[in-house]
Amino acid sequence: QVQLVQSGGGLVQAGGSLRLSCAASGQTFSRYVMGWFRQAPGKEREFVATIGWRSGNTYYADSVKGRFTISRDNSKNTVYLQMNSLKPEDTAVYYCAATRTARDIVIITLASYDYWGQGTQVTVSS
C-alpha cells in the first residue's frame, strides 16, 4: 500500500510559477511510475505528465509541454511538478498518482494508476 501526500499549489497570476510536490510512503518508490493529472470544474480528469523510474523518462500532455516539468527524487520518495508560464486554463485540482511496474515505462492512462493523492487546487488568475 502506498500513500501519497501532496503539497504546494495555490493562487498565482498568469505567467507565474508554482511547484507541486507529492510524497510517497513505502520502501520501493523507485519502482513506481508516477503521474500528474488535473481536473477542472465540470470536466473529466486529464493527464498532465508522467515519469518513469528515472528522471530522464518523462512524457507530457501537449497542453503543458515546454511549460511544466515533472521530476522525482527517489531518495526522498517525492515527485514534483514545476509549472511555469501558467495560464488561466491551467486552473484545476491537480492529483498525483502512482503505480508499481515491472519495468521503466511511462503511463498516460488514468485507469492504470492504483494510488492517488488527495488533490491540490491550482488557480491562475488573468
Secondary structure, 3 states (H helix, E strand, C coil): CCCEEEEECEEEECCCCEEEEEEECCCCHHHEEEEEEEECCCCCCEEEEEECCCCCCEEECCCCCCCEEEEEECCCCEEEEEECCCCHHHCEEEEEEEEECCCCCCCCCHHHCCEECCCEEEEEEC
